[in-house]
Amino acid sequence: MTFSTDHYVKRYFEAVNSEIISDKNSQIFSVKIPIDVDKELTHRPYYWMYIESLGQQPEPTTLHLAFDPKVDPPDDIDCELITLGSIRFHNILNSARRRGKIGKLYQYFPPKSQLSRSILRPYLLINMRVSLIADKTQDHLYSLGINLENGQLYRNFYNNVKMFPLTEVNPHASLLGQPSISFDSAISIMEEDLCNYVTEFDNQWAAQASNNMIEEIGQIESYYDSQLLDLQKKLTDITNNLDDVTCKSDDCKDQICQSEETIENRIDLEIINEIDLLNFEKRQRIDEVKWQFSPRVEISPYSMVMIYMV
Amino acid sequence: MEILKETELFPIYINRNLYTQFNDYMSNSRTDSWQLIELSHEAEKLLMAKDFHQLECIKHLPQVIPYPHQTKTAQKVISELRGRAILADEVGLGKTIEAGLILKEYMLRGLVKKVLILVPASLVLQWTRELNEKFAIPATAQRKHYSWDADIVVASIDTAKRDDHMNIILSKEYDMLIVDEAHKLKNRKTKNWQNINKIKKKYCLLLTATPVQNSLDELFNLITLLKPGQLGSYNSFLQNFVEQKRKPKNKDELKKIIDKVMIRNKRRDGGVEFVDRHVHTITVELSEPERNLYDAVTNFIRKHRDLNMLSLLTLQREVCSSSDATFVTLVNMLKNVATGSELELEIRSILDISRTVKEVTKAQRLVEIIKNINDKVIVFTEYRATQEFLQMYLAHHQISSVPYRGGFKRGKKEWMKDLFFSRAQVMVATEAGGEGINLQFCNNIVNYDLPWNPMRIEQRIGRVHRLGQSRDVHIYNFSTVDTIEEHILYLLQEKINMFEMVIGELDSILTKLKMPKGQKLESNLLEIVYGTQTKEELTAKINELGEKIIQAKEDLQKESGSVDIFH
């Protein structure tokens, strides 16, 4: 099913309480956006500081958006094309992510119906992104729900919940079941299941990444080690020569003796320096490889909802 | 991120910030609507990376539809080459796009946040603009000391080389490093190489059309920057793979190893077709009044070589372009000349001669050409006065035209292009450089006058002869008998065949001759023109220059041929 930018954007503006100006059939979607949304979508911090310091009432902006690149823009209004790649669209996506994090909802029944008198049980829903990361990544969206009365866990809970009509209006308190599990315990139970979930994955990706890492480290090591070996040999040779050349007498003032010693010393130090540099480089290369390849899993919850359902 | 659990193969981290936020909201009775929660979930779905290997970024690009070879390259670098690679496509295939795709993909996946991009100074703004416009990547061009702190920085290689800047760079850790024109890093003994080697980086791309210029060593040095040991130690590399400076042995094995770290697309493969160029020379004989004007100006210049060289050069070229342009310059010169002086008299007499030119032969021929082509044509001229003259002249002959100048704001450039596309037959342009406006719906170019810098001619042609042009390109050049322009055209067209060259080839040749961007070539030509007394001498010197350029071209072919030994 292809994603419809059109549909998403219109729902977004509705959800943030914008005033829709254009009519349903218009090619151009015109909408007056509230101040807080304006601040989020258009990045103009100095403008807002200025307006507010003057105590002025800011004018709500009207946006004119088009979704079909084939349609000609009208001459008189300043119109923007929104596609999947537009920066504006990504701003809207990020705004939705910031604004849709935490909720408290109740299963909805029409007011006079039979079911409207049923007891609603408290559930905690967590939506999260599970990322498998090495030098490549893969994301999974996962949701968990827990019944706060009996501790029952439900995987993929979000998909179930979506099917029910929900409302923010709370029914009478007598109809609401009470949680018997604390928030922290609920979290513990869910996190434990999370670990199981993750370990149930096919771990090929991690094994492969580790193998790659070992292979790369091996290559780096053999490259630097062969050079280090050569240098070490040179160093040993020179140090041996040094012994031969060093004068037997401590207060030998023979100029030749002294100068030869200093020359040898200098080369000595140079080689030691080079060895140090190479070791440093080798360590850095290995660190970089570990940084790149070490497999790890990162879990980022992105929404948490308290839901009362039958 | 906090650690949740250590398993045998990997650690599991979790970000618990949302829990705290949840409790905050609940105690303040604050909640988000279900609508927004659904929208948030859908956003996550849209932005997630569903597969380890499949590129996600393509659908998220604002303006670019990449070519298949570009997508394939990006895919391969991420899946198989593990993000450390030499992008060595032949010139003109879009290495920048490939680098942009790879960067975008890693950023979308959260693997890359901090990026350093090192490019030649003249390309800093272009790279910054392309990344922002084509990939929606918020790159900033490095200007002051603090701009190194930005997440995505584009900087000049030379600026970065300075100790104070390099110290800052070496103190940071980059998720990705990109280096353009990386053949500058071919020698491990240079400071540049050593600096790049020291930079802490996770992923790295080196871009160059010529990874091997002189010897196989250079390839070894480039690869060592990415994956030290890939070709073994230096000694074992020499032993196993190097027959002579430029001749490899064990080619098959060498190729296999190089394939793991370098990608080189060639024009011939991958179905990327570059259309042909056809060059037409239009010979023009000056009428008597025009000849008089030309001779008068040329003699004037020879006589007064002590005057401002630049104005004289301009004057000489203008008289090859149009009498209008000449007129304007002469009138301006008058303003700076003492009244009653001999100089003033000379200039006035030339102005008189220019007034006798009633018919412009070149313009007449231009109208013929345009009518014969019977399709859209871009006419290039160096001079505003000529441009205005031509628009009037064309209109007089019922040919519709639009102007195009470097000074136009972007909006006006687009507008002119649209008019050219939908209404006018001809665009008369003074400006060829700069990116952005797509003129590939036109495949005919007339050089009404020739810049003496071949790179500028190349730029003109490059407006229509590039990836995306579907028809063969026709280039019309005027050769005005017995003028300097004739000699220059001879040099460029007959001698070094510049119009038949592939895109970018001229650039490489000029760089090799240490005449980057063609500027020194211009002054070389000037010296020849004024340093010679007879026509024979002039011809001989121009031939000599031609030989030098041909030699450089041949040397270059040998060099780029050697990379292809293993492909």
Interface residues (C-beta under 8 A of the other chain):
Chain A: F3 Y8 R11 Y12 E14 A15 V16 T83 L84 G85 S86 I87 H90 L93 N94 A96 R97 R99 G100 K101 I102 G103 K104 L105 I126 N127 R129 S131 L132 I133 D135 K136 T137 Q138 D139 H140 L141 Y158 K162 L166 E168 F183 I187 E191 L194 C195 V198 T199 N203 W205 A206 A207 S210 N212 E216 Q219 I220 S222 Y223 Y224 S226 Q227 E281 Q284 R285 D287 E288 W291 Q292 S294 P295 R296 V297 E298 I299 S300 P301 Y302 S303 M304 V305 M306
Chain B: M1 L4 K5 T7 L9 F10 P11 I12 Y13 I14 N15 R16 L18 Y19 Q21 F22 N23 Y25 M26 R30 T31 D32 S33 W34 Q35 L36 I37 E38 L39 S40 H41 E42 A43 E44 K45 L46 L47 M48 A49 K50 D51 F52 H53 K59 H60 L61 P62 Q63 I78 S79 R82 G83 R109 G110 L111 A136 N197 K198 K200 K201 K202 Y203 K227 P228 G229 Q230 G232 S233 N235 S236
